[in-house]
């Protein structure tokens, strides 16, 4: 079977991989001096635990024959709300029990968010690099050479389906993947900032706002995946707009705890470490 991946599709996948790695480096460099590696490490560890929990719950809730999957509305709500509930609550607990006991500044929440997001960004970047390599091999050596090296029939079927989808898809849709990484980082930072405010100010209402806000941000994804929203590009654009709004909302809580007002260009703050 002859299969050719469009050059634009392949190149955009490679660009998405670069964006994942560059984004982590640029944000860390910008916040250098205001955040600590220990904060990022705690965020990454929290991300690993949550991913394990989320995958475990999904394997039960979204199992074949599940009434939630059978009902498009319930399916959309679950996809939007489950992650939007568990992540802010988990981050609130980690900040309350660990992070806020070691650091005074809300910038610690940004360090935590970088670590949380960086793990998924790096994994996503590696995945994109792998896909880029497969596309290059498919175009140069043919699909048969890839399938011949698969570990088994299931992997071969999955690879063939993925490459066939890429060959037939609109190349420009791949551009959204790189943009998504930027807005994912905004979402992570927004949740962490609001969770920090709720934990350090003993304001449970802000935690509730974080959950509701994050649910709304994730709603277009849930609607699209459940088939209630048919336009992929509209889903992406709605998510971007809602992420910006969520981010601006979180900035208000950041500014309440910092004399330094958040700016994209401004003086750096030193981390205030609690002795």
DRENDO-1510 file (C-alpha; in Angstrom, 1 decimal, always signed):
<recs>
REC; n; res; u; v; w
REC; 1; UNK; +0.0; +0.0; +0.0 .
REC; 2; UNK; +1.4; +3.3; -1.1 .
REC; 3; UNK; +1.0; +6.1; +1.4 .
REC; 4; UNK; +2.5; +9.6; +1.3 .
REC; 5; UNK; +2.3; +12.1; +4.2 .
REC; 6; UNK; +2.1; +15.7; +2.9 .
REC; 7; UNK; +5.3; +17.6; +3.5 .
REC; 8; UNK; +3.4; +20.4; +5.3 .
REC; 9; UNK; +1.8; +17.9; +7.7 .
REC; 10; UNK; +5.2; +16.3; +8.5 .
REC; 11; UNK; +7.0; +19.7; +9.0 .
REC; 12; UNK; +4.2; +21.1; +11.2 .
REC; 13; UNK; +4.5; +17.9; +13.4 .
REC; 14; UNK; +8.2; +18.5; +13.7 .
REC; 15; UNK; +7.6; +22.2; +14.5 .
REC; 16; UNK; +5.1; +21.2; +17.2 .
REC; 17; UNK; +7.8; +19.1; +18.8 .
REC; 18; UNK; +10.2; +22.1; +18.8 .
REC; 19; UNK; +7.5; +24.3; +20.3 .
REC; 20; UNK; +7.0; +21.9; +23.2 .
REC; 21; UNK; +10.7; +22.1; +24.2 .
REC; 22; UNK; +11.2; +25.8; +23.5 .
REC; 23; UNK; +8.1; +26.8; +25.5 .
REC; 24; UNK; +9.4; +25.1; +28.6 .
REC; 25; UNK; +12.8; +26.7; +28.2 .
REC; 26; UNK; +11.5; +30.2; +27.5 .
REC; 27; UNK; +9.0; +30.3; +30.4 .
REC; 28; UNK; +11.6; +29.0; +32.8 .
REC; 29; UNK; +14.1; +31.5; +31.6 .
REC; 30; UNK; +11.6; +34.4; +32.0 .
REC; 31; UNK; +10.7; +33.3; +35.5 .
REC; 32; UNK; +14.3; +32.4; +36.5 .
REC; 33; UNK; +15.1; +33.9; +39.9 .
REC; 34; UNK; +11.4; +33.9; +40.9 .
REC; 35; UNK; +10.9; +30.1; +40.9 .
REC; 36; UNK; +12.8; +27.2; +42.2 .
REC; 37; UNK; +13.5; +23.8; +40.7 .
REC; 38; UNK; +12.1; +22.1; +43.8 .
REC; 39; UNK; +8.7; +23.7; +43.0 .
REC; 40; UNK; +8.8; +22.4; +39.4 .
REC; 41; UNK; +9.8; +19.0; +40.6 .
REC; 42; UNK; +6.8; +18.9; +43.0 .
REC; 43; UNK; +4.6; +19.9; +40.1 .
REC; 44; UNK; +5.9; +17.2; +37.8 .
REC; 45; UNK; +5.5; +14.6; +40.6 .
REC; 46; UNK; +1.9; +15.7; +41.2 .
REC; 47; UNK; +1.2; +15.5; +37.4 .
REC; 48; UNK; +2.4; +11.9; +37.3 .
REC; 49; UNK; +0.2; +10.9; +40.2 .
REC; 50; UNK; -2.8; +12.6; +38.7 .
REC; 51; UNK; -2.3; +11.1; +35.3 .
REC; 52; UNK; -2.2; +7.6; +36.9 .
REC; 53; UNK; -5.4; +8.4; +38.8 .
REC; 54; UNK; -7.2; +9.9; +35.8 .
REC; 55; UNK; -6.3; +7.0; +33.5 .
REC; 56; UNK; -7.5; +4.5; +36.2 .
REC; 57; UNK; -10.8; +6.3; +36.6 .
REC; 58; UNK; -11.3; +6.6; +32.9 .
REC; 59; UNK; -10.7; +2.9; +32.4 .
REC; 60; UNK; -13.7; +2.2; +34.6 .
REC; 61; UNK; -16.0; +5.1; +33.8 .
REC; 62; UNK; -15.4; +5.0; +30.0 .
REC; 63; UNK; -15.4; +1.2; +29.7 .
REC; 64; UNK; -17.2; -0.4; +26.8 .
REC; 65; UNK; -20.9; -0.3; +27.4 .
REC; 66; UNK; -20.7; +2.6; +29.9 .
REC; 67; UNK; -23.9; +4.6; +30.2 .
REC; 68; UNK; -21.8; +7.8; +30.3 .
REC; 69; UNK; -20.3; +7.0; +26.9 .
REC; 70; UNK; -23.7; +6.1; +25.5 .
REC; 71; UNK; -25.1; +9.5; +26.4 .
REC; 72; UNK; -23.4; +12.3; +24.5 .
REC; 73; UNK; -24.3; +15.0; +27.0 .
REC; 74; UNK; -23.1; +13.0; +30.0 .
REC; 75; UNK; -19.9; +12.1; +28.0 .
REC; 76; UNK; -19.2; +15.8; +27.2 .
REC; 77; UNK; -19.8; +16.9; +30.8 .
REC; 78; UNK; -17.5; +14.1; +32.2 .
REC; 79; UNK; -14.7; +15.0; +29.8 .
REC; 80; UNK; -14.9; +18.6; +30.7 .
REC; 81; UNK; -15.5; +18.3; +34.4 .
REC; 82; UNK; -13.6; +15.3; +35.7 .
REC; 83; UNK; -10.1; +16.8; +35.1 .
REC; 84; UNK; -11.3; +20.3; +35.9 .
REC; 85; UNK; -12.4; +19.0; +39.4 .
REC; 86; UNK; -9.6; +16.7; +40.3 .
REC; 87; UNK; -6.6; +18.8; +39.3 .
REC; 88; UNK; -7.5; +22.1; +41.2 .
REC; 89; UNK; -8.4; +20.0; +44.2 .
REC; 90; UNK; -5.2; +18.0; +44.1 .
REC; 91; UNK; -3.1; +21.2; +43.6 .
REC; 92; UNK; -4.9; +22.9; +46.5 .
REC; 93; UNK; -4.0; +20.0; +48.7 .
REC; 94; UNK; -0.3; +19.9; +47.7 .
REC; 95; UNK; +0.0; +23.7; +48.1 .
REC; 96; UNK; -1.8; +23.7; +51.4 .
REC; 97; UNK; +0.2; +20.8; +52.9 .
REC; 98; UNK; +3.6; +21.3; +51.3 .
REC; 99; UNK; +4.4; +24.2; +49.0 .
REC; 100; UNK; +3.0; +27.1; +51.0 .
REC; 101; UNK; +4.8; +25.8; +54.1 .
REC; 102; UNK; +8.2; +26.3; +52.4 .
REC; 103; UNK; +7.5; +29.4; +50.3 .
REC; 104; UNK; +5.8; +32.7; +50.9 .
REC; 105; UNK; +5.5; +34.1; +47.4 .
REC; 106; UNK; +2.7; +33.1; +45.0 .
REC; 107; UNK; +5.5; +32.8; +42.4 .
REC; 108; UNK; +5.9; +29.3; +43.9 .
REC; 109; UNK; +2.6; +28.4; +42.3 .
REC; 110; UNK; +4.1; +29.4; +38.9 .
REC; 111; UNK; +7.1; +27.2; +39.5 .
REC; 112; UNK; +4.8; +24.4; +40.4 .
REC; 113; UNK; +2.7; +25.0; +37.3 .
REC; 114; UNK; +5.8; +24.9; +35.1 .
REC; 115; UNK; +6.8; +21.5; +36.4 .
REC; 116; UNK; +3.2; +20.2; +36.1 .
REC; 117; UNK; +2.9; +21.4; +32.5 .
REC; 118; UNK; +6.5; +20.7; +31.5 .
REC; 119; UNK; +6.0; +17.0; +32.0 .
REC; 120; UNK; +3.2; +16.7; +29.5 .
REC; 121; UNK; +4.9; +19.2; +27.2 .
REC; 122; UNK; +8.1; +17.1; +27.1 .
REC; 123; UNK; +6.1; +13.9; +26.6 .
REC; 124; UNK; +4.1; +15.6; +23.9 .
REC; 125; UNK; +7.3; +16.8; +22.2 .
REC; 126; UNK; +8.8; +13.3; +22.2 .
REC; 127; UNK; +5.6; +11.9; +20.8 .
REC; 128; UNK; +5.7; +14.5; +18.0 .
REC; 129; UNK; +9.3; +13.7; +17.2 .
REC; 130; UNK; +8.4; +10.0; +17.0 .
REC; 131; UNK; +5.5; +10.8; +14.7 .
REC; 132; UNK; +7.8; +13.0; +12.6 .
REC; 133; UNK; +10.3; +10.2; +12.2 .
REC; 134; UNK; +7.5; +7.7; +11.2 .
REC; 135; UNK; +6.2; +10.2; +8.6 .
REC; 136; UNK; +9.7; +10.6; +7.2 .
REC; 137; UNK; +10.3; +6.8; +7.1 .
REC; 138; UNK; +6.8; +6.3; +5.5 .
REC; 139; UNK; +7.6; +8.7; +2.7 .
REC; 140; UNK; +11.1; +7.4; +2.0 .
REC; 141; UNK; +10.8; +3.7; +2.6 .
REC; 142; UNK; +7.1; +3.1; +2.4 .
REC; 143; UNK; +4.4; +2.1; +4.8 .
REC; 144; UNK; +5.3; -1.6; +4.5 .
REC; 145; UNK; +8.7; -1.0; +6.1 .
REC; 146; UNK; +7.1; +0.5; +9.2 .
REC; 147; UNK; +4.5; -2.2; +9.5 .
REC; 148; UNK; +7.2; -4.9; +9.1 .
REC; 149; UNK; +9.0; -3.6; +12.2 .
REC; 150; UNK; +5.9; -3.4; +14.4 .
REC; 151; UNK; +5.9; -5.5; +17.5 .
REC; 152; UNK; +2.6; -7.2; +16.6 .
REC; 153; UNK; -0.6; -7.0; +14.6 .
REC; 154; UNK; -2.2; -4.5; +17.1 .
REC; 155; UNK; +0.7; -2.0; +16.8 .
REC; 156; UNK; +0.8; -2.4; +13.1 .
REC; 157; UNK; -2.9; -1.6; +12.8 .
REC; 158; UNK; -2.5; +1.4; +15.1 .
REC; 159; UNK; +0.4; +2.7; +13.1 .
REC; 160; UNK; -1.4; +2.2; +9.8 .
REC; 161; UNK; -4.5; +4.0; +11.0 .
REC; 162; UNK; -2.5; +6.9; +12.4 .
REC; 163; UNK; -0.4; +7.4; +9.3 .
REC; 164; UNK; -3.5; +7.0; +7.0 .
REC; 165; UNK; -5.3; +9.7; +9.1 .
REC; 166; UNK; -2.3; +12.0; +8.7 .
REC; 167; UNK; -2.1; +11.4; +5.0 .
REC; 168; UNK; -5.8; +12.3; +4.5 .
REC; 169; UNK; -6.1; +15.1; +7.1 .
REC; 170; UNK; -5.9; +18.9; +6.4 .
REC; 171; UNK; -2.3; +19.7; +7.0 .
REC; 172; UNK; -3.1; +23.1; +8.6 .
REC; 173; UNK; -5.0; +21.3; +11.4 .
REC; 174; UNK; -1.6; +20.3; +12.8 .
REC; 175; UNK; -0.8; +23.9; +13.4 .
REC; 176; UNK; -3.4; +23.9; +16.3 .
REC; 177; UNK; -1.3; +21.3; +18.2 .
REC; 178; UNK; +1.6; +23.7; +18.7 .
REC; 179; UNK; -0.8; +26.5; +19.7 .
REC; 180; UNK; -2.5; +24.2; +22.1 .
REC; 181; UNK; +0.7; +23.8; +24.0 .
REC; 182; UNK; +0.8; +27.5; +24.8 .
REC; 183; UNK; -2.7; +27.6; +26.0 .
REC; 184; UNK; -2.3; +24.4; +28.0 .
REC; 185; UNK; +0.5; +26.2; +30.0 .
REC; 186; UNK; -1.8; +29.2; +30.5 .
REC; 187; UNK; -4.4; +26.8; +31.9 .
REC; 188; UNK; -1.9; +25.1; +34.3 .
REC; 189; UNK; -0.6; +28.4; +35.6 .
REC; 190; UNK; -4.1; +29.8; +36.1 .
REC; 191; UNK; -5.3; +26.8; +38.1 .
REC; 192; UNK; -2.1; +26.8; +40.2 .
REC; 193; UNK; -2.4; +30.5; +41.0 .
REC; 194; UNK; -6.1; +30.2; +42.0 .
REC; 195; UNK; -5.3; +27.1; +44.1 .
REC; 196; UNK; -2.5; +28.9; +45.8 .
REC; 197; UNK; -4.8; +31.9; +46.7 .
REC; 198; UNK; -7.5; +29.5; +48.0 .
REC; 199; UNK; -5.0; +27.6; +50.1 .
REC; 200; UNK; -3.0; +30.5; +51.6 .
REC; 201; UNK; -6.0; +32.8; +52.1 .
REC; 202; UNK; -8.3; +30.0; +53.3 .
REC; 203; UNK; -10.8; +31.0; +50.7 .
REC; 204; UNK; -12.6; +27.9; +49.5 .
REC; 205; UNK; -14.8; +30.0; +47.2 .
REC; 206; UNK; -11.7; +30.7; +45.0 .
REC; 207; UNK; -11.1; +27.0; +44.7 .
REC; 208; UNK; -14.7; +26.6; +43.5 .
REC; 209; UNK; -14.2; +29.4; +40.9 .
REC; 210; UNK; -11.1; +27.6; +39.7 .
REC; 211; UNK; -13.0; +24.4; +39.2 .
REC; 212; UNK; -15.9; +26.1; +37.5 .
REC; 213; UNK; -13.6; +28.2; +35.3 .
REC; 214; UNK; -11.5; +25.2; +34.3 .
REC; 215; UNK; -14.6; +23.2; +33.5 .
REC; 216; UNK; -15.8; +26.0; +31.1 .
REC; 217; UNK; -12.4; +26.1; +29.4 .
REC; 218; UNK; -12.5; +22.3; +28.8 .
REC; 219; UNK; -16.2; +22.3; +27.7 .
REC; 220; UNK; -15.5; +22.8; +24.0 .
REC; 221; UNK; -13.2; +19.8; +24.0 .
REC; 222; UNK; -15.8; +17.7; +25.8 .
REC; 223; UNK; -18.5; +18.8; +23.3 .
REC; 224; UNK; -16.3; +18.1; +20.3 .
REC; 225; UNK; -15.1; +14.7; +21.5 .
REC; 226; UNK; -18.7; +13.7; +22.3 .
REC; 227; UNK; -19.9; +14.7; +18.8 .
REC; 228; UNK; -22.0; +17.6; +20.0 .
REC; 229; UNK; -19.7; +20.2; +18.4 .
REC; 230; UNK; -18.7; +19.2; +14.8 .
REC; 231; UNK; -16.2; +21.9; +13.9 .
REC; 232; UNK; -12.6; +21.1; +15.1 .
REC; 233; UNK; -11.4; +24.6; +14.4 .
REC; 234; UNK; -14.3; +26.2; +16.3 .
REC; 235; UNK; -13.6; +23.9; +19.2 .
REC; 236; UNK; -10.0; +25.1; +19.2 .
REC; 237; UNK; -10.8; +28.8; +18.9 .
REC; 238; UNK; -13.3; +28.6; +21.7 .
REC; 239; UNK; -10.8; +26.9; +23.9 .
REC; 240; UNK; -8.2; +29.6; +23.1 .
REC; 241; UNK; -10.6; +32.4; +23.9 .
REC; 242; UNK; -11.8; +30.8; +27.2 .
REC; 243; UNK; -8.2; +30.1; +28.2 .
REC; 244; UNK; -7.3; +33.8; +27.8 .
REC; 245; UNK; -10.3; +34.8; +29.9 .
REC; 246; UNK; -9.4; +32.2; +32.6 .
REC; 247; UNK; -5.8; +33.4; +32.6 .
REC; 248; UNK; -6.8; +37.1; +33.0 .
REC; 249; UNK; -9.1; +36.0; +35.9 .
REC; 250; UNK; -6.2; +34.2; +37.6 .
REC; 251; UNK; -4.0; +37.3; +37.1 .
REC; 252; UNK; -6.4; +39.2; +39.4 .
REC; 253; UNK; -5.7; +36.8; +42.2 .
REC; 254; UNK; -2.0; +36.9; +41.5 .
REC; 255; UNK; -2.0; +40.7; +41.8 .
REC; 256; UNK; -3.9; +40.6; +45.1 .
REC; 257; UNK; -0.9; +38.8; +46.7 .
REC; 258; UNK; +1.9; +40.6; +45.0 .
REC; 259; UNK; +3.0; +44.2; +45.1 .
REC; 260; UNK; +4.6; +43.4; +41.8 .
REC; 261; UNK; +1.8; +43.5; +39.2 .
REC; 262; UNK; +2.0; +40.7; +36.6 .
REC; 263; UNK; +3.4; +42.0; +33.3 .
REC; 264; UNK; +4.7; +40.2; +30.3 .
REC; 265; UNK; +7.7; +42.5; +30.5 .
REC; 266; UNK; +8.8; +43.7; +33.9 .
REC; 267; UNK; +11.3; +43.4; +36.7 .
REC; 268; UNK; +12.0; +40.0; +38.1 .
REC; 269; UNK; +11.4; +39.2; +41.7 .
REC; 270; UNK; +13.6; +37.1; +43.8 .
REC; 271; UNK; +12.1; +34.0; +45.4 .
REC; 272; UNK; +11.2; +34.6; +49.0 .
REC; 273; UNK; +12.1; +31.3; +50.7 .
REC; 274; UNK; +10.7; +30.7; +54.1 .
REC; 275; UNK; +13.4; +30.1; +56.6 .
</recs>
